[in-house]
């Protein structure tokens, strides 16, 4: 999950993981910092903690405060 833009969108499609971003742009970005690892973030009205799971597909994104239970349904 990228709260920003990515380059090389066609190459990213071939990776064995999903990439979600706000946009795809052809221009290389300026390097303005190293970023943070395992830090809380907030965007799109949600605060996301490092321990949360994120599940996404072409239709949307789901944030899970608790780890998934192995796919068992309650019904």
C-alpha positions, 0 to 999 in steps of 0.5 A, a space after each residue: 500500500 502506497 499513499 502516493 504515486 508509483 512508477 513502472 506500473 506494468 512491471 509492478 503487475 508482474 510481481 507476486 504481490 499486490 500494489 495499491 497506490 494513488 496514481 501511476 506516474 512516469 517521472 522519477 521522484 526526488 529522494 527526500 527522506 528514508 521513511 519509517 518502518 513499523 510506524 502507525 500511519 493515517 490516511 483516507 480517514 483511517 489510522 493503521 497500526 503496524 500489527 494490523 493486517 491489510 487485505 486488498 483486491 481490485 475492488 477495495 481494501 479491508 483493514 483487520 485490527 486482529 490477525 485473520 483466523 484462518 478463513 473460518 466463517 462464523 456462519 
